[in-house]
Amino acid sequence: GMIMTFMDQALGIASWQANGNQPQATIQLDVQFIDAVRPGEFVEAYCEVTRQTRSLLFMRGEARVGPRIVATADGIWKILGK
């Protein structure tokens, strides 16, 4: 649950910045768990916009501990407008 929430937040912030800080909502999020995160490890998110339309942002990201990928995620965000 924590990794899913982390990826939703990280991809959401990246998509929000990409859409000019307009209100938005997550409409789909798929997370694939690759490896365990051990207590005390620092997890970083790497995010990218894969496609953007007038009303949707398609995102992809990885959660990493150092060079180790612990999860990947793909999601769609709906731009709600101003």
Backbone as JSON, one array per atom type, in Angstrom:
{
  "sequence": "GMIMTFMDQALGIASWQANGNQPQATIQLDVQFIDAVRPGEFVEAYCEVTRQTRSLLFMRGEARVGPRIVATADGIWKILGK",
  "N": [[0.8, -1.19, 0.0], [1.95, 1.25, 0.74], [3.9, 1.72, -1.23], [2.28, 1.92, -3.49], [0.78, 4.24, -2.88], [2.88, 6.06, -2.71], [3.81, 6.05, -5.4], [1.51, 6.98, -6.7], [1.37, 9.58, -5.67], [3.91, 10.62, -6.5], [3.85, 10.35, -9.35], [1.56, 11.82, -9.76], [2.3, 14.43, -8.92], [4.3, 14.97, -10.81], [2.75, 14.91, -13.18], [0.99, 16.99, -12.65], [2.73, 19.18, -12.64], [3.47, 19.05, -15.33], [1.08, 19.69, -16.6], [0.68, 22.36, -16.23], [-0.01, 23.04, -13.62], [-2.75, 22.64, -13.18], [-5.92, 21.62, -11.75], [-6.41, 18.12, -11.19], [-7.13, 14.57, -11.54], [-6.45, 11.22, -10.55], [-7.15, 8.64, -12.73], [-6.54, 6.09, -13.43], [-4.3, 3.66, -12.21], [-1.66, 1.52, -12.39], [0.35, -0.71, -10.72], [3.36, -2.49, -10.53], [4.97, -4.76, -8.56], [8.31, -5.31, -7.93], [10.53, -5.88, -6.29], [11.32, -6.29, -2.79], [11.16, -3.67, -0.33], [13.31, -2.86, 2.16], [13.26, -2.18, 5.71], [14.34, 1.09, 6.5], [15.51, 1.66, 4.06], [15.98, 4.0, 1.38], [13.69, 5.23, -0.84], [13.33, 6.27, -4.17], [11.53, 8.08, -6.68], [11.17, 7.94, -10.18], [9.9, 9.65, -12.81], [7.94, 10.03, -15.82], [6.27, 11.74, -18.48], [4.4, 10.08, -20.82], [2.56, 10.53, -22.77], [0.48, 13.25, -23.74], [-2.66, 14.76, -23.87], [-5.29, 17.14, -24.57], [-6.92, 16.76, -22.37], [-5.99, 14.6, -20.89], [-3.28, 12.94, -19.19], [-0.7, 10.68, -19.66], [1.28, 8.61, -17.8], [4.45, 7.26, -16.7], [6.47, 5.43, -14.43], [9.2, 4.65, -12.14], [10.03, 3.12, -9.07], [12.83, 3.28, -7.1], [15.51, 1.84, -5.22], [18.47, 2.96, -4.72], [20.28, 1.65, -7.41], [18.5, -0.38, -7.79], [15.44, -1.48, -9.02], [12.34, -1.35, -7.52], [9.65, -1.18, -7.94], [7.33, -0.63, -10.63], [5.24, 1.67, -12.41], [2.28, 2.63, -14.16], [0.1, 5.13, -15.28], [-2.94, 7.11, -15.64], [-3.98, 10.43, -15.79], [-6.62, 12.72, -15.35], [-7.17, 15.89, -16.55], [-8.74, 18.46, -14.95], [-9.28, 21.09, -15.41], [-9.43, 24.71, -14.9]],
  "CA": [[0.0, 0.0, 0.0], [2.79, 2.45, 0.82], [4.53, 1.94, -2.54], [1.23, 2.39, -4.4], [0.51, 5.63, -2.52], [4.07, 6.81, -3.1], [3.82, 6.21, -6.85], [0.39, 7.85, -7.06], [1.79, 10.95, -5.33], [5.04, 11.04, -7.34], [3.38, 10.53, -10.72], [0.59, 12.92, -9.73], [3.03, 15.71, -8.86], [4.95, 15.15, -12.12], [1.73, 15.23, -14.17], [0.49, 18.31, -12.28], [3.71, 20.15, -13.16], [3.42, 18.99, -16.8], [-0.16, 20.27, -17.13], [0.59, 23.77, -15.86], [-0.56, 23.14, -12.26], [-4.22, 22.63, -13.18], [-6.49, 20.52, -10.97], [-6.45, 16.84, -11.91], [-7.49, 13.4, -10.74], [-5.97, 9.93, -11.03], [-8.26, 7.8, -13.18], [-6.05, 4.71, -13.49], [-2.93, 3.46, -11.74], [-1.25, 0.11, -12.35], [1.66, -0.83, -10.08], [3.93, -3.82, -10.54], [5.96, -4.87, -7.5], [9.45, -6.05, -8.47], [11.42, -6.32, -5.21], [10.93, -5.78, -1.48], [11.87, -2.55, 0.26], [13.62, -3.22, 3.54], [13.2, -1.03, 6.63], [15.48, 1.99, 6.48], [15.96, 1.96, 2.71], [15.46, 5.24, 0.81], [13.06, 4.97, -2.14], [13.2, 7.44, -5.04], [10.65, 7.89, -7.83], [11.58, 8.51, -11.46], [8.63, 9.77, -13.52], [7.95, 10.67, -17.13], [5.03, 11.83, -19.24], [4.56, 9.32, -22.06], [1.67, 11.14, -23.75], [-0.39, 14.27, -23.17], [-3.69, 15.32, -24.73], [-5.87, 18.32, -23.92], [-7.6, 16.44, -21.12], [-5.41, 13.43, -20.21], [-1.83, 12.75, -19.12], [-0.3, 9.3, -19.49], [2.53, 8.67, -17.04], [5.17, 6.02, -16.38], [7.48, 5.7, -13.42], [9.87, 3.57, -11.43], [10.48, 3.35, -7.69], [14.16, 2.65, -7.0], [16.38, 1.93, -4.04], [19.75, 2.98, -5.43], [20.05, 1.21, -8.79], [17.55, -1.49, -7.79], [14.04, -1.13, -9.25], [11.48, -2.1, -6.6], [8.29, -1.16, -8.49], [7.06, 0.21, -11.79], [3.85, 2.11, -12.42], [1.73, 3.33, -15.32], [-1.16, 5.73, -14.86], [-3.6, 8.14, -16.44], [-4.53, 11.52, -15.01], [-7.6, 13.56, -16.03], [-7.05, 17.32, -16.26], [-10.09, 18.93, -14.64], [-9.4, 22.49, -15.81], [-9.27, 25.71, -13.84]],
  "C": [[0.85, 1.27, 0.0], [3.45, 2.74, -0.53], [3.49, 2.45, -3.54], [0.91, 3.86, -4.13], [1.66, 6.52, -2.94], [4.08, 7.07, -4.61], [2.67, 7.08, -7.33], [0.76, 9.31, -6.8], [2.89, 11.44, -6.28], [4.6, 11.29, -8.78], [2.37, 11.68, -10.8], [1.25, 14.28, -9.7], [3.7, 15.99, -10.21], [3.92, 15.53, -13.19], [1.14, 16.62, -13.91], [1.43, 19.4, -12.79], [3.65, 20.2, -14.69], [2.17, 19.66, -17.37], [-0.35, 21.73, -16.73], [-0.1, 24.01, -14.53], [-2.08, 23.26, -12.22], [-4.72, 21.48, -12.31], [-6.61, 19.25, -11.83], [-6.86, 15.73, -10.97], [-6.9, 12.15, -11.38], [-7.18, 9.14, -11.5], [-7.84, 6.34, -13.36], [-4.62, 4.68, -12.99], [-2.67, 1.97, -11.64], [0.16, 0.07, -11.78], [2.1, -2.28, -10.12], [5.05, -3.83, -9.5], [7.08, -5.8, -7.97], [10.29, -6.66, -7.35], [10.93, -5.7, -3.9], [11.77, -4.56, -1.1], [12.07, -2.89, 1.73], [13.56, -1.99, 4.43], [14.49, -0.22, 6.58], [15.99, 2.34, 5.1], [15.27, 3.22, 2.18], [14.96, 4.96, -0.61], [12.92, 6.28, -2.9], [12.29, 7.08, -6.21], [11.23, 8.6, -9.04], [10.34, 8.48, -12.35], [8.8, 10.42, -14.88], [6.54, 10.69, -17.71], [5.26, 11.06, -20.53], [3.67, 9.85, -23.16], [0.8, 12.16, -23.04], [-1.37, 14.73, -24.23], [-4.24, 16.55, -24.02], [-6.46, 17.99, -22.55], [-6.99, 15.27, -20.33], [-3.88, 13.49, -20.24], [-1.56, 11.27, -18.86], [1.11, 9.3, -18.91], [3.13, 7.28, -16.87], [6.22, 6.37, -15.34], [8.08, 4.44, -12.83], [10.16, 4.03, -10.01], [11.79, 2.57, -7.55], [14.76, 2.84, -5.62], [17.79, 1.82, -4.62], [19.49, 2.58, -6.87], [18.98, 0.14, -8.92], [16.12, -0.99, -7.99], [13.18, -2.0, -8.34], [10.03, -2.12, -7.06], [8.27, -0.31, -9.75], [5.58, 0.57, -11.76], [3.51, 2.8, -13.73], [0.39, 3.9, -14.87], [-1.67, 6.76, -15.83], [-4.2, 9.15, -15.49], [-5.45, 12.37, -15.88], [-7.39, 15.0, -15.59], [-8.46, 17.87, -16.1], [-10.32, 20.38, -15.07], [-9.33, 23.41, -14.61], [-10.53, 25.98, -13.11]]
}
